[in-house]
Amino acid sequence: MHYLLNNALTASRTEASIRQNEDTRKISAWAALLVVPTVISGIFGMNLGGIPGNEHGLGFVTVTALTVLISFVLYRQFKKTDWL
C-alpha cells in the first residue's frame, strides 16, 4: 500500500512540474516578444545624434515596420514551437 501511495505522489509531482515548465515557457516567450520593441524604442528614444534614419523622412516608418516585423516573426516562431 505504501508503495502505491508513493507512486501516486510522484506522479502528481511530475504532472505539476510539467505544467509549471509549460507556464514558464509561455511567460518567457511573451517576455521575449516584449523585449524587442522595448529595446528598439529605448535606443531610438535617447535623443542622440548619429542614429541611422533620424534625418530621413521615412526613418520612423522604417523602424516601426522593422519592429513589427521582428515581433511578428518571433510570435510565429513561438507559436510554431508551441511556446505560446
MOPAC internal coordinates of N, CA, C and O (Angstrom, degrees):
PM7 1SCF
backbone

  N    0.0000 0     0.00 0     0.00 0    0    0    0
  C    1.4511 1     0.00 0     0.00 0    1    0    0
  C    1.5267 1   111.20 1     0.00 0    2    1    0
  O    1.2310 1   120.89 1   137.40 1    3    2    1
  N    1.3373 1   115.90 1   -42.60 1    3    2    1
  C    1.4664 1   120.71 1   179.45 1    5    3    2
  C    1.5299 1   111.17 1   -60.09 1    6    5    3
  O    1.2310 1   121.42 1   139.88 1    7    6    5
  N    1.3361 1   114.89 1   -40.12 1    7    6    5
  C    1.4627 1   120.78 1   179.78 1    9    7    6
  C    1.5288 1   110.92 1   -62.07 1   10    9    7
  O    1.2310 1   119.97 1   138.94 1   11   10    9
  N    1.3141 1   117.67 1   -41.06 1   11   10    9
  C    1.4589 1   122.94 1  -179.63 1   13   11   10
  C    1.5333 1   111.43 1   -65.96 1   14   13   11
  O    1.2310 1   120.51 1   137.32 1   15   14   13
  N    1.3176 1   116.62 1   -42.68 1   15   14   13
  C    1.4716 1   120.76 1   178.01 1   17   15   14
  C    1.5336 1   110.99 1   -65.26 1   18   17   15
  O    1.2310 1   120.80 1   140.64 1   19   18   17
  N    1.3180 1   116.07 1   -39.36 1   19   18   17
  C    1.4674 1   120.48 1   179.20 1   21   19   18
  C    1.5300 1   110.72 1   -63.69 1   22   21   19
  O    1.2310 1   120.17 1   138.15 1   23   22   21
  N    1.3263 1   117.28 1   -41.85 1   23   22   21
  C    1.4673 1   121.08 1   177.89 1   25   23   22
  C    1.5227 1   111.45 1   -65.33 1   26   25   23
  O    1.2310 1   120.06 1   140.70 1   27   26   25
  N    1.3290 1   117.48 1   -39.30 1   27   26   25
  C    1.4615 1   121.08 1   178.71 1   29   27   26
  C    1.5282 1   110.45 1   -64.71 1   30   29   27
  O    1.2310 1   120.30 1   138.67 1   31   30   29
  N    1.3291 1   117.04 1   -41.33 1   31   30   29
  C    1.4660 1   121.00 1   178.48 1   33   31   30
  C    1.5244 1   110.71 1   -65.21 1   34   33   31
  O    1.2310 1   120.24 1   138.27 1   35   34   33
  N    1.3051 1   117.14 1   -41.73 1   35   34   33
  C    1.4650 1   121.55 1   178.31 1   37   35   34
  C    1.5305 1   110.85 1   -63.01 1   38   37   35
  O    1.2310 1   120.24 1   137.16 1   39   38   37
  N    1.3212 1   117.14 1   -42.84 1   39   38   37
  C    1.4643 1   121.28 1   178.97 1   41   39   38
  C    1.5207 1   110.70 1   -63.94 1   42   41   39
  O    1.2310 1   120.52 1   140.05 1   43   42   41
  N    1.3167 1   116.61 1   -39.95 1   43   42   41
  C    1.4666 1   120.66 1   179.01 1   45   43   42
  C    1.5225 1   110.83 1   -65.19 1   46   45   43
  O    1.2310 1   119.97 1   137.08 1   47   46   45
  N    1.3054 1   117.66 1   -42.92 1   47   46   45
  C    1.4790 1   121.61 1   177.98 1   49   47   46
  C    1.5191 1   111.16 1   -63.88 1   50   49   47
  O    1.2310 1   120.50 1   139.62 1   51   50   49
  N    1.3165 1   116.64 1   -40.38 1   51   50   49
  C    1.4608 1   121.03 1   179.26 1   53   51   50
  C    1.5221 1   110.83 1   -63.72 1   54   53   51
  O    1.2310 1   120.54 1   136.27 1   55   54   53
  N    1.3165 1   116.58 1   -43.73 1   55   54   53
  C    1.4600 1   121.13 1   178.89 1   57   55   54
  C    1.5272 1   111.20 1   -63.03 1   58   57   55
  O    1.2310 1   120.18 1   138.32 1   59   58   57
  N    1.3176 1   117.27 1   -41.68 1   59   58   57
  C    1.4666 1   121.23 1   178.18 1   61   59   58
  C    1.5251 1   110.63 1   -64.97 1   62   61   59
  O    1.2310 1   120.45 1   142.09 1   63   62   61
  N    1.3193 1   116.74 1   -37.91 1   63   62   61
  C    1.4636 1   120.92 1   179.04 1   65   63   62
  C    1.5302 1   110.90 1   -66.36 1   66   65   63
  O    1.2310 1   120.14 1   140.33 1   67   66   65
  N    1.3062 1   117.34 1   -39.67 1   67   66   65
  C    1.4664 1   121.53 1   178.38 1   69   67   66
  C    1.5256 1   110.15 1   -63.96 1   70   69   67
  O    1.2310 1   120.09 1   135.66 1   71   70   69
  N    1.3259 1   117.43 1   -44.34 1   71   70   69
  C    1.4750 1   121.02 1   178.36 1   73   71   70
  C    1.5189 1   110.69 1   -62.34 1   74   73   71
  O    1.2310 1   120.70 1   139.59 1   75   74   73
  N    1.3297 1   116.26 1   -40.41 1   75   74   73
  C    1.4614 1   120.15 1   179.84 1   77   75   74
  C    1.5313 1   110.71 1   -65.62 1   78   77   75
  O    1.2310 1   119.84 1   140.89 1   79   78   77
  N    1.3180 1   117.91 1   -39.11 1   79   78   77
  C    1.4612 1   121.33 1   177.56 1   81   79   78
  C    1.5246 1   111.09 1   -64.05 1   82   81   79
  O    1.2310 1   120.28 1   139.75 1   83   82   81
  N    1.3361 1   117.07 1   -40.25 1   83   82   81
  C    1.4664 1   119.97 1   177.67 1   85   83   82
  C    1.5223 1   111.12 1   -63.99 1   86   85   83
  O    1.2310 1   120.33 1   138.13 1   87   86   85
  N    1.3265 1   116.98 1   -41.87 1   87   86   85
  C    1.4642 1   120.46 1   178.33 1   89   87   86
  C    1.5232 1   111.07 1   -64.12 1   90   89   87
  O    1.2310 1   120.49 1   139.45 1   91   90   89
  N    1.3273 1   116.67 1   -40.55 1   91   90   89
  C    1.4631 1   121.02 1   179.53 1   93   91   90
  C    1.5294 1   110.98 1   -63.74 1   94   93   91
  O    1.2310 1   120.42 1   139.98 1   95   94   93
  N    1.3276 1   116.80 1   -40.02 1   95   94   93
  C    1.4758 1   119.80 1   177.47 1   97   95   94
  C    1.5164 1   110.86 1   -62.78 1   98   97   95
  O    1.2310 1   119.83 1   136.46 1   99   98   97
  N    1.3238 1   117.93 1   -43.54 1   99   98   97
  C    1.4646 1   121.43 1  -179.15 1  101   99   98
  C    1.5296 1   110.80 1   -64.08 1  102  101   99
  O    1.2310 1   120.40 1   136.19 1  103  102  101
  N    1.3243 1   116.84 1   -43.81 1  103  102  101
  C    1.4634 1   120.40 1   179.16 1  105  103  102
  C    1.5266 1   109.99 1   -63.63 1  106  105  103
  O    1.2310 1   120.14 1   138.56 1  107  106  105
  N    1.3101 1   117.34 1   -41.44 1  107  106  105
  C    1.4741 1   121.31 1   179.32 1  109  107  106
  C    1.5270 1   111.31 1   -64.48 1  110  109  107
  O    1.2310 1   120.36 1   139.96 1  111  110  109
  N    1.3269 1   116.92 1   -40.04 1  111  110  109
  C    1.4627 1   120.21 1   179.04 1  113  111  110
  C    1.5220 1   110.74 1   -64.78 1  114  113  111
  O    1.2310 1   119.90 1   134.98 1  115  114  113
  N    1.3336 1   117.79 1   -45.02 1  115  114  113
  C    1.4703 1   119.89 1   178.44 1  117  115  114
  C    1.5256 1   111.06 1   -64.57 1  118  117  115
  O    1.2310 1   120.14 1   142.84 1  119  118  117
  N    1.3323 1   117.34 1   -37.16 1  119  118  117
  C    1.4660 1   119.95 1   177.45 1  121  119  118
  C    1.5260 1   110.59 1   -63.79 1  122  121  119
  O    1.2310 1   120.17 1   138.46 1  123  122  121
  N    1.3206 1   117.28 1   -41.54 1  123  122  121
  C    1.4691 1   120.49 1   178.12 1  125  123  122
  C    1.5212 1   110.91 1   -64.19 1  126  125  123
  O    1.2310 1   120.24 1   142.14 1  127  126  125
  N    1.3280 1   117.15 1   -37.86 1  127  126  125
  C    1.4674 1   120.23 1   178.03 1  129  127  126
  C    1.5214 1   111.60 1   -65.77 1  130  129  127
  O    1.2310 1   119.83 1   146.48 1  131  130  129
  N    1.3104 1   117.92 1   -33.52 1  131  130  129
  C    1.4619 1   120.99 1  -179.56 1  133  131  130
  C    1.5287 1   112.83 1   -82.01 1  134  133  131
  O    1.2310 1   120.32 1   157.25 1  135  134  133
  N    1.3240 1   116.99 1   -22.75 1  135  134  133
  C    1.4643 1   120.14 1  -178.46 1  137  135  134
  C    1.5279 1   111.42 1   -69.14 1  138  137  135
  O    1.2310 1   119.95 1   141.77 1  139  138  137
  N    1.3201 1   117.69 1   -38.23 1  139  138  137
  C    1.4700 1   121.03 1  -176.00 1  141  139  138
  C    1.5319 1   111.62 1   -58.30 1  142  141  139
  O    1.2310 1   118.87 1   123.30 1  143  142  141
  N    1.3320 1   119.77 1   -56.70 1  143  142  141
  C    1.4645 1   117.86 1   179.80 1  145  143  142
  C    1.5255 1   112.96 1   -66.37 1  146  145  143
  O    1.2310 1   120.21 1   150.72 1  147  146  145
  N    1.3237 1   117.20 1   -29.28 1  147  146  145
  C    1.4632 1   119.88 1   178.79 1  149  147  146
  C    1.5217 1   111.08 1   -65.62 1  150  149  147
  O    1.2310 1   120.35 1   134.70 1  151  150  149
  N    1.3126 1   116.93 1   -45.30 1  151  150  149
  C    1.4671 1   120.91 1  -179.48 1  153  151  150
  C    1.5252 1   110.70 1   -66.88 1  154  153  151
  O    1.2310 1   120.44 1   134.20 1  155  154  153
  N    1.3131 1   116.76 1   -45.80 1  155  154  153
  C    1.4640 1   119.72 1  -178.42 1  157  155  154
  C    1.5248 1   110.97 1   -63.92 1  158  157  155
  O    1.2310 1   120.01 1   135.24 1  159  158  157
  N    1.3236 1   117.59 1   -44.76 1  159  158  157
  C    1.4633 1   119.15 1   179.59 1  161  159  158
  C    1.5228 1   110.92 1   -69.50 1  162  161  159
  O    1.2310 1   120.06 1   149.25 1  163  162  161
  N    1.3148 1   117.49 1   -30.75 1  163  162  161
  C    1.4592 1   119.99 1   176.38 1  165  163  162
  C    1.5181 1   112.24 1   -65.84 1  166  165  163
  O    1.2310 1   120.66 1   138.29 1  167  166  165
  N    1.3136 1   116.35 1   -41.71 1  167  166  165
  C    1.4735 1   120.20 1   179.70 1  169  167  166
  C    1.5210 1   110.55 1   -67.93 1  170  169  167
  O    1.2310 1   120.09 1   133.60 1  171  170  169
  N    1.3114 1   117.44 1   -46.40 1  171  170  169
  C    1.4586 1   120.54 1  -176.90 1  173  171  170
  C    1.5257 1   112.66 1   -79.59 1  174  173  171
  O    1.2310 1   119.82 1   170.31 1  175  174  173
  N    1.3128 1   117.95 1    -9.69 1  175  174  173
  C    1.4530 1   120.63 1   178.69 1  177  175  174
  C    1.5144 1   113.66 1   -97.18 1  178  177  175
  O    1.2310 1   119.52 1  -170.18 1  179  178  177
  N    1.3269 1   118.53 1     9.82 1  179  178  177
  C    1.4542 1   121.75 1  -176.32 1  181  179  178
  C    1.5238 1   114.24 1   -84.32 1  182  181  179
  O    1.2310 1   119.79 1   175.08 1  183  182  181
  N    1.3142 1   118.01 1    -4.92 1  183  182  181
  C    1.4678 1   122.05 1  -179.73 1  185  183  182
  C    1.5219 1   112.58 1    56.99 1  186  185  183
  O    1.2310 1   120.74 1  -140.50 1  187  186  185
  N    1.3013 1   116.20 1    39.50 1  187  186  185
  C    1.4563 1   121.43 1   176.45 1  189  187  186
  C    1.5171 1   109.06 1   -98.83 1  190  189  187
  O    1.2310 1   120.62 1   -31.51 1  191  190  189
  N    1.2970 1   116.43 1   148.49 1  191  190  189
  C    1.4510 1   120.26 1   175.58 1  193  191  190
  C    1.5172 1   110.47 1   -80.01 1  194  193  191
  O    1.2310 1   120.92 1   -20.62 1  195  194  193
  N    1.3109 1   115.85 1   159.38 1  195  194  193
  C    1.4576 1   120.45 1   175.23 1  197  195  194
  C    1.5159 1   114.58 1    85.84 1  198  197  195
  O    1.2310 1   119.59 1  -173.93 1  199  198  197
  N    1.3130 1   118.39 1     6.07 1  199  198  197
  C    1.4541 1   119.54 1   177.32 1  201  199  198
  C    1.5246 1   107.87 1   -78.82 1  202  201  199
  O    1.2310 1   120.12 1   -52.83 1  203  202  201
  N    1.3226 1   117.38 1   127.17 1  203  202  201
  C    1.4674 1   119.47 1  -178.39 1  205  203  202
  C    1.5280 1   111.48 1   -58.45 1  206  205  203
  O    1.2310 1   120.72 1   -45.98 1  207  206  205
  N    1.3067 1   116.22 1   134.02 1  207  206  205
  C    1.4528 1   121.23 1   176.87 1  209  207  206
  C    1.5083 1   114.15 1    97.29 1  210  209  207
  O    1.2310 1   119.64 1   170.63 1  211  210  209
  N    1.3321 1   118.29 1    -9.37 1  211  210  209
  C    1.4632 1   120.53 1  -179.47 1  213  211  210
  C    1.5262 1   111.99 1   -66.63 1  214  213  211
  O    1.2310 1   120.13 1   144.35 1  215  214  213
  N    1.3100 1   117.36 1   -35.65 1  215  214  213
  C    1.4644 1   121.27 1  -175.83 1  217  215  214
  C    1.5141 1   112.13 1   -81.10 1  218  217  215
  O    1.2310 1   119.95 1   157.69 1  219  218  217
  N    1.3072 1   117.69 1   -22.31 1  219  218  217
  C    1.4532 1   121.99 1  -174.70 1  221  219  218
  C    1.5190 1   111.21 1   -87.03 1  222  221  219
  O    1.2310 1   121.01 1   -33.89 1  223  222  221
  N    1.3127 1   115.68 1   146.11 1  223  222  221
  C    1.4491 1   120.89 1   179.11 1  225  223  222
  C    1.5166 1   113.26 1   -66.30 1  226  225  223
  O    1.2310 1   120.42 1   151.39 1  227  226  225
  N    1.3124 1   116.81 1   -28.61 1  227  226  225
  C    1.4551 1   120.87 1  -178.71 1  229  227  226
  C    1.5264 1   112.79 1   -97.30 1  230  229  227
  O    1.2310 1   120.11 1  -170.18 1  231  230  229
  N    1.3133 1   117.39 1     9.82 1  231  230  229
  C    1.4670 1   120.79 1  -178.87 1  233  231  230
  C    1.5166 1   112.21 1   -60.27 1  234  233  231
  O    1.2310 1   120.63 1   132.73 1  235  234  233
  N    1.3307 1   116.40 1   -47.27 1  235  234  233
  C    1.4592 1   120.40 1  -179.27 1  237  235  234
  C    1.5210 1   111.25 1   -63.55 1  238  237  235
  O    1.2310 1   120.94 1   136.39 1  239  238  237
  N    1.3274 1   115.82 1   -43.61 1  239  238  237
  C    1.4641 1   120.54 1  -179.57 1  241  239  238
  C    1.5314 1   110.17 1   -63.68 1  242  241  239
  O    1.2310 1   120.46 1   138.61 1  243  242  241
  N    1.3162 1   116.73 1   -41.39 1  243  242  241
  C    1.4583 1   121.24 1  -179.40 1  245  243  242
  C    1.5320 1   111.11 1   -64.00 1  246  245  243
  O    1.2310 1   120.74 1   133.21 1  247  246  245
  N    1.3210 1   116.19 1   -46.79 1  247  246  245
  C    1.4624 1   120.21 1  -179.28 1  249  247  246
  C    1.5263 1   110.29 1   -65.11 1  250  249  247
  O    1.2310 1   120.03 1   139.44 1  251  250  249
  N    1.3256 1   117.55 1   -40.56 1  251  250  249
  C    1.4556 1   121.00 1   178.49 1  253  251  250
  C    1.5259 1   110.67 1   -64.32 1  254  253  251
  O    1.2310 1   120.27 1   135.16 1  255  254  253
  N    1.3225 1   117.09 1   -44.84 1  255  254  253
  C    1.4674 1   120.73 1   179.14 1  257  255  254
  C    1.5260 1   110.71 1   -63.30 1  258  257  255
  O    1.2310 1   120.40 1   139.10 1  259  258  257
  N    1.3158 1   116.84 1   -40.90 1  259  258  257
  C    1.4615 1   120.72 1   178.89 1  261  259  258
  C    1.5311 1   110.81 1   -64.50 1  262  261  259
  O    1.2310 1   120.20 1   139.13 1  263  262  261
  N    1.3097 1   117.22 1   -40.87 1  263  262  261
  C    1.4634 1   121.42 1   177.90 1  265  263  262
  C    1.5259 1   111.12 1   -62.32 1  266  265  263
  O    1.2310 1   120.64 1   134.75 1  267  266  265
  N    1.3211 1   116.38 1   -45.25 1  267  266  265
  C    1.4632 1   120.60 1   179.29 1  269  267  266
  C    1.5265 1   110.03 1   -65.02 1  270  269  267
  O    1.2310 1   120.16 1   138.37 1  271  270  269
  N    1.3215 1   117.29 1   -41.63 1  271  270  269
  C    1.4683 1   121.21 1   179.77 1  273  271  270
  C    1.5306 1   111.54 1   -62.64 1  274  273  271
  O    1.2310 1   120.13 1   133.07 1  275  274  273
  N    1.3163 1   117.35 1   -46.93 1  275  274  273
  C    1.4671 1   120.55 1   179.61 1  277  275  274
  C    1.5265 1   110.37 1   -62.17 1  278  277  275
  O    1.2310 1   120.55 1   136.45 1  279  278  277
  N    1.3218 1   116.55 1   -43.55 1  279  278  277
  C    1.4693 1   120.43 1   179.34 1  281  279  278
  C    1.5237 1   110.93 1   -63.48 1  282  281  279
  O    1.2310 1   120.33 1   139.77 1  283  282  281
  N    1.3234 1   116.97 1   -40.23 1  283  282  281
  C    1.4629 1   120.82 1   179.18 1  285  283  282
  C    1.5326 1   111.25 1   -65.54 1  286  285  283
  O    1.2310 1   120.33 1   137.59 1  287  286  285
  N    1.3206 1   116.98 1   -42.41 1  287  286  285
  C    1.4685 1   120.71 1   178.72 1  289  287  286
  C    1.5322 1   110.07 1   -63.22 1  290  289  287
  O    1.2310 1   120.52 1   136.71 1  291  290  289
  N    1.3209 1   116.60 1   -43.29 1  291  290  289
  C    1.4644 1   119.59 1   177.39 1  293  291  290
  C    1.5265 1   111.06 1   -62.17 1  294  293  291
  O    1.2310 1   120.49 1   136.85 1  295  294  293
  N    1.3233 1   116.67 1   -43.15 1  295  294  293
  C    1.4566 1   121.07 1   179.69 1  297  295  294
  C    1.5303 1   111.11 1   -59.64 1  298  297  295
  O    1.2310 1   120.91 1   132.71 1  299  298  297
  N    1.3298 1   115.86 1   -47.29 1  299  298  297
  C    1.4681 1   119.64 1   179.39 1  301  299  298
  C    1.5205 1   111.52 1   -62.29 1  302  301  299
  O    1.2310 1   120.72 1   139.27 1  303  302  301
  N    1.3371 1   116.24 1   -40.73 1  303  302  301
  C    1.4629 1   119.62 1  -179.50 1  305  303  302
  C    1.5364 1   110.63 1   -65.72 1  306  305  303
  O    1.2310 1   120.24 1   138.43 1  307  306  305
  N    1.3184 1   117.16 1   -41.57 1  307  306  305
  C    1.4554 1   119.51 1   178.63 1  309  307  306
  C    1.5224 1   111.07 1   -67.56 1  310  309  307
  O    1.2310 1   119.73 1   143.74 1  311  310  309
  N    1.3280 1   118.12 1   -36.26 1  311  310  309
  C    1.4662 1   120.84 1   176.45 1  313  311  310
  C    1.5271 1   110.72 1   -65.94 1  314  313  311
  O    1.2310 1   121.16 1   139.24 1  315  314  313
  N    1.3267 1   115.39 1   -40.76 1  315  314  313
  C    1.4605 1   120.92 1  -178.53 1  317  315  314
  C    1.5344 1   111.37 1   -64.43 1  318  317  315
  O    1.2310 1   120.54 1   142.34 1  319  318  317
  N    1.3063 1   116.57 1   -37.66 1  319  318  317
  C    1.4751 1   120.38 1  -179.63 1  321  319  318
  C    1.5229 1   112.29 1   -90.53 1  322  321  319
  O    1.2310 1   120.69 1  -172.31 1  323  322  321
  N    1.3381 1   116.30 1     7.69 1  323  322  321
  C    1.4743 1   123.27 1   176.53 1  325  323  322
  C    1.5186 1   112.80 1    63.38 1  326  325  323
  O    1.2310 1   120.73 1  -143.55 1  327  326  325
  N    1.3355 1   116.20 1    36.45 1  327  326  325
  C    1.4658 1   120.27 1   173.78 1  329  327  326
  C    1.5160 1   110.48 1   -92.22 1  330  329  327
  O    1.2310 1   119.95 1   165.00 1  331  330  329
  N    1.3097 1   117.70 1   -15.00 1  331  330  329
  C    1.4699 1   121.91 1   176.85 1  333  331  330
  C    1.5114 1   109.10 1  -121.06 1  334  333  331
  O    1.2310 1   120.10 1   180.00 1  335  334  333

